[in-house]
């Protein structure tokens, strides 16, 4: 009987040892997971910032109006907006040129803020009236 008691105690003590080390390992992995979540949140914020600072397509433009006044400035638009506009323009089922241009203006009007800023700057510096 004593023999079975010793075997039973050894089995229980081995099980409790594995349980103890399992709890310690789980605790360390849980604590490590807390720190990795913080770093993954930082990485996610960095990705969001990179999305905001998208590549811009820029073009320096020079033109003369019908009264021989010269204008110039750099026009910048997000590359993603240019690509979306190209795709949208190819897929418009236009019944007339007016409808075609109307759809393009509706689609792109909120994406042209840098162009509007250039025109506003020219208007202020050249003291233009509407």
Helices and strands as residue ranges (DSSP letters): H 2-52, E 56-64, E 70-78, H 79-90, H 97-108, G 109-111, H 113-125
